[in-house]
């Protein structure tokens, strides 16, 4: 045997041994939470043909790795359990994941407003009362899993590992404030372990989170995945974040999904087609997890003065955001979805990152508690426009769904941000008066009104709420064309 052969033999033996090792994706680890009351997906890689045994909570399942080395099993559904247990996976080697709980698991994703951490972040105002919130974040039965940008851990952020919720782990992971508050409220109400997986990337468009199959299956957006767009985050294009930050989590068993995204699409004057992209996103994720009815709760993005900025990929008018809100509201036609409204949570209309993430998390939790966990005593939906009826004397009556015990205003004043128009399509401010689940609007300037708009401006923060204090969804009763994009000013002439 030559000297070169003697060197290669141990290398080849090591390589063969490495191939034979049973592996699991990084979403499996110590301190994780497994979803209760549903079959639990466990999967990984091994040598082709290698026999694998998976044991947890007194159950054991056996399988064999296929020709590509992939294996998977489904453990039986289990009740919630706060007693730490060990998940054991045996092949030629043994993996043991300890301190595993059984409870509720949710995946939270989006861009910077979902990503915004509980603590400070450079270039942003910190979330309200963050110091007290972090100091009180001692919930050992809430477990956090942070997916870093591109799915690649950095030295600055603890990621791709499950951690119990403590003040230190909240800071080390830069964990999402909205997702944390959501999980904390579920824990307080359900009294079971909670697992929150957070996978967001600030400044990114919805296109990056949709897999290739999502485009292929939806004719309205088919082919746009091949069109390179002016990304706010350099280099992030269609499908890329799904591949790096979502696909590695599939099919880890979860209860449902939270989504908080859209600002970067407004910057593309994208409102008219956003509902189609939302449908592609939701359908493709549900298909990936094989959960066609998985709950999907999302956030109507906040008022912001987009039209005052000239640095965005496209320059928009004050009507682009209302058109986008309209598209977000249309996505409610997708079964098992819910939307929280945040038009009342903005203190600074020139700050794209509102600092009140507590109420965002609480409203998302309220949706989950009412719809997913069947707490039917909770009014979780915002008032939405239902019907319009004309009265004599130039008055129009608007009826709202989800008014609860009756509409009101959060400041005790008359309802604001209603406008009304006649056949000339000229909108003027309207006077409004509440009557139970209805609002009657009129203006002395419009004798024969035919259309009403509500909250139809990017900086509107309407005061109309239902009996639970949830703000009404902006809307319009007309379908008249609106201008959402303005021309870019000419470059200064060089002397």
N, C-alpha and C positions, 0 to 999 in steps of 0.2 A: 504493500500500500504506500502511495506517495505521500510526501509531507502535506501536499495540498488536500489530499483525500482525508488525512487524519484531522485536518482543521475543519473540513466540511461535515464530517460525521456528527460531532456534537451539535453543530448548528442545525443540521437537519433533524436530529432527535428533539432539540428544543422546539423547532418549528412544528413538528408533529404533535408534541405535547401541548403546545399553545392551541393548535387547531382542535384538539380533543377536549379542551376545557369548556364546560358549560358556562355560557354568559347570559346575562339579562340586560336590557336597556337600563340606562342610568335612572329612569323614573322609578325603578325598584330600589329600595334601600332601607336601612334602619330608620325607624321613627315614622314610616309612612302610614297613611290611612287607606284602607281598602273600602270600596263602596259596599254598603249594606244592602241586603234584600235584592241583589242582582247577581247573576253568575259572574265570577271574578276572572278576568282574562289574565293569564300569566304566559309569557312567551320569551323566546331568546334564540340563541344560536349554540350549536354544538357540532361535533363531527358528524357528517352524513351517516345515518344509520345508528347513531348512538342512542341508547335507551335513557330516558329522563323520567324521574319521579318528582312530583311536586306535592308537598305536604303542608297543610295548615289547618289548625283548629279541629284536629281529629279526622280530617279527610285527606285521602291520598289519591292522586291521579297519575296515570302512566301514559307516556307517549314515546314516539321515536322520531328523531330528527330526519327530515326529508332529504332528498338528494342535494339540495342547496345548503343543508345544515340548519334549516329553520325548524323550530318546534313550537307548539303552543298547546295549552290546555285551558279549560274553563272549570274553575272550582264552583261548587254549589253556593247558592245564595245563603247569606248568613245574617243574623240579627246584629244590631249594633253591639259593640263590646269595647269597653274602656280598659279592660285588663290587657296588658301587653302580652303579645304572643310572638312566635317565631315562624316565619315562612322559610321552609327548607326546600332546596332544589338539588337533586342528586343526579349526577351522571358519572363520568369518570372522576370528577371532582365534586365537591359539595359547596353550595352557597347557602349561607344562613343570614336572613334579614330579621333583626331583633326589634323589640319594642314596637310591634305592628299593632295598630288599632283598627277597629271596624266602625265606620260611621258614614258621613256624607262627604262626597268629593265633588268639587266644581272646578272647571277650567275657565280662567279669566284671561281675556286677550283684548288687543286693540292698539291704540297709539298712545301719545304722551299723557293724556288725561287718565287713562287706565294705569299707565306706567308710573305716574306721579307718586313718589314715595311718601310714606307717613312723615319722614323727616325731611330736612332741607335738601335741596338740589341746586347746583350751580345754575344761575341764570333764571331761577324761578322763585317766587315767593313761597315760603313753606305753608303747609296745610294748617288750618286753624287749630289752635291748642295742641300742636303736635308734641310739645315737650311732656305735657301731662298724659297724652294718649300713649306715648312710648313708655313712659314710666309705669303705666298701669297695664301694659301688654303682657301680662303673666297668665297665659292660658296653656298649660302643658298638654291639654287634649285638643288644641288647635295646632295643626301641623302645616308648615309652609314649604312650598317647593318652587324655587325661582329658576326660570329658564332665561339665561343671559342672551344678549343680542347674538344673532346667528347661531345660537345654541352652543356658543363657545365660552367657557368660564374665563373670567379675568381675575387678576390679583386684587382688584379693588372691590369685587363683589362676590359674596358667597352664593354659588349657584349649582344647579344639578345635584342637589342633595336635600333630603327631607330634614327639617329642623322643627323642634318644638317651639311654639311661639313664646318668646321672651323679649324684654327690651333689647338685649344684645343681638338676638337673631333678626329682629325687625330691622335694626340698623345695618347689620352685616349683609343682609340680602337686598337692601333698598326696596323693601316689599311695598307693593301697591297699597296706597291708602284706601281706595275704594274697595278693593278686594278684601283687605283686612277687615274693614268695618262690616262688610257683607258677612264674612265668615264669623266674626264675633257675634253679630246679631243672631245668626242661625244657631250658634252654640248656646247662647242665652235662652233661646226659645225652644230648641229641640232637645237640649241636654244630652247630646251624643257627640262623639269625636267628629271633628271637622277637618278635612284636608282641602287646602286651596293651592291649586297649581296656577302660577302666574306666568304668562308668556306674552309680553307686549314689546313694541319697538316704537319709540316716539318718532313723529314726523313721517310715518309711512302710510301709504294708501291701501285701500281694501284689496286692490288687485294683487298685492304681494302675498296676501293671506289665503287666496283661492287656489286650489290645486288645478293642474291642467285639465283634469276631468270635469271640474266645475265649469270651465269655459265651454268645453265640448258639448256639455249637456244642456246649455242654455243659449238658444239661437240669438237672443238680443245682445249678447256680449261675445259670441263665438268669434274667435280670431283676434280680439283686442289684446290677448296675452302675448301676441307676437309684435305688438306695436310698442316701441320704446317711448316712455314718457319722461317728462322733465321732473324727475323725482326730487322731493324736498330733501331726502336723505340720499346722498350720493351713492349710486350703484344699486339701490334697491328697486327691483323690477318685478313684474308679475310672476307669481307662483313661488318666488324665492324664499319668503319667510315661512310659507307653509312647509316647504321642504326641510328647512333647517330648524324651525321652532315648534312645529305642530306635528308633522309626520312621525318624529321619534316618540311621541306620546301615544300614538294610535296602536292598539285599542285599549289602553289603560282604562279600566271601568270608572266612569264618572256618572254623576246624576244629571248634570247639565252644563250649560255654557253661559258666560257673561261676556258682553261685547260693548266696548266704549271706544268708538272710532268715527272719523269722518272729517275732521278739520282739514286734513291734507287733500281730501277730495273736493271740499268747497273751494280750496285754492286752485283747483283745476276747472272751476265752473261746471261741476260734475253732477249737479243735483238731479237733472232730468232722468239720468239712467241709473242712479245709485240704488234704487229699489231693486232693479234687476240684478245688480251685483250682490246685494244683500241676499237675495233668494239663492243665487249660485253659491255663495259662501255657506249659508245655512244648510242647504241641501247636501253639499259636498262633505261637510264635516259630519253631518248625521249619517251619511252613507259610509264614510270612513269608519265610524264607530259602530255601524250597524244598529243605530238607534234612531229610527225614523221619527219618533215622537219626543226626542230629547228636548227638554225645555231650553229656550234661548231667550234670555232677557238682555235688553240693550238700552243705551242711554241716548236720548235726544240731545245733541251737542248744544252747548250753551251760547247765548247771545255774545257777539264779538264784532268789533268794527272792521271786518274784512275789507270793506271798500275804501278804508283810509290808508291801506298799505299798497305800495307799488313794488314790493319785493317778491310777491308770490308768482308762481309759474304763469297764472293768468290773472288779469285784473278784473275784479268782480264789482257788481253794483250792490246796493243795499238789499236787493231782492233775491240775490243768489242764495243766501242762507235760508230764507223762508221757503224757497223752492226745494232746497235740500231737506228741510224739516218735513215738507210735504211728502217727499220720497221716503224718508224714514218712517213716517206714519203709515204710508201704504204697505210697508213691510209687515205691519200687523195683520195683514190678510193671510200671512203664512201661519199655518196651525202651530199652536203651542209656543207662541212668541208673546213677549210683553215688553213694554217700553216705559221708562221713567223720564219725566220731563224735568228740566233743570233751569227753566227760564227765570226762576225766582232766586237762584243761588249765586248770582253774579254780583260782586261788589265793584269790580273794575272792568268796564267794557273794552278796555285796551289791553287786557291781560287774557291771553288765550287759555290759561291754566287756572280756572277758578279754584280758590283755596278751600272751599267747603266740600270736602269729599266724604264727610261723615253722613250728610243727608243723601248723597248719591248711594253710598253703601246701604244705608237703612232702607231707601226706597226699593233698591234691587232685592234686598232681603224680604221686604214686604210682599213683592211680587211672588217670590219663591214660596214664602209661607202660605200665601193665599191660593196659588195655583198648583204648585207642586206638592205641597204638604197639606193641602185641603183645609186651611184655616179660613173657613168661609165667613167668619165674622169680621174679617179684615176687608176694608175697602182699599184696594191696591192700585187701581187704575185711575189715571187722570181723566177729567172730563173731556169728552170729544164731541165735536159737532155731529148732530144726527139729522135734523131736518130744519127747513126754513119755511115760514108761512107768512104771507103778506097780510097786513091789517090795513084798514083805512087810515087816512090821515098821514100817509108817508111813513108808517111804522112797519118794522119787520120783526117777527118773533123767531128766535133761534132756540131749538130744543137740543139739550146735551145728554149724552149717555154718561153713566157713572157719576152722576151728581150726588149720590148718596142721599143724605137727609135734606139736601138742598144746596144750591150754589151760594157762595158768599165771596167777599173780597178779603184778602189777608190784611188790609190796612183799614177796613171799615169805610172806605170811600166808594164812590160809584165805580163800576167797572170801566177800565181804561183800555186803550190800544185797539178799539174797534174803529173801523172806517167803513163808509157806505158810499155807493155810487148809483147813479141812474144810467140811462141808456147811453149817455155820452162817455161813460167809462172813466169819469173823473172822480177819484176817491177823495172824500173829505172826512175829518174826524166826526165820529158819531157819539151821540148821547146814549147811554145804556142804563137799563134798569133791570134788576133781577126779580124774577117771579118763579120761585121754586127751582125747577130744573130748566128754566127758560130765561133767556135774556131778550128784552125788547130794545131794539136800537132804532134811532131816527136822527135826522138832521134837518134843520130849517132850510138848508141849502139844496136838499134833494126831495122834491115833491113826490116822485114816483121811483123809489129805490128798486133795483133789480139785483144788486150784488153786495155782499158784506165780506170784509176781511178782518181777521183778528190776529194781532201779533205779527203783522206782515211787514216787518222791518228787522234787519239784523240786530239792532240794539233795543228792540222792544222787550220789556220785562213785565208782562201783564200781571194784574193783581187778582184776576178771577181764579178761584179755587173751589174745590168741592168740600163737603163736610169733613173730610179727613185732612184738609189743608193741602191737597195735591193740586198743582197748577194745571190749568186747561191747556190743551194742545193747540198751537197756532194752526190756522186754517184759512181757506177762502172758499166762497161758494161759487165762484166763477172759474172758467177755464180760459180766460183771455190771455193772449201772449204777453210775456213779460221779458224784459231785457235783463240778462244776468251777467253779461260780460261787457266791459268797457274797453275802448281802444287804449293801447299803450302809448303814453306820450312820446313824442319824438326825442331822440337822443340830442343832448346839447351839441350845438355846432362847435367844432374845434376851431380855434383861431390859429 
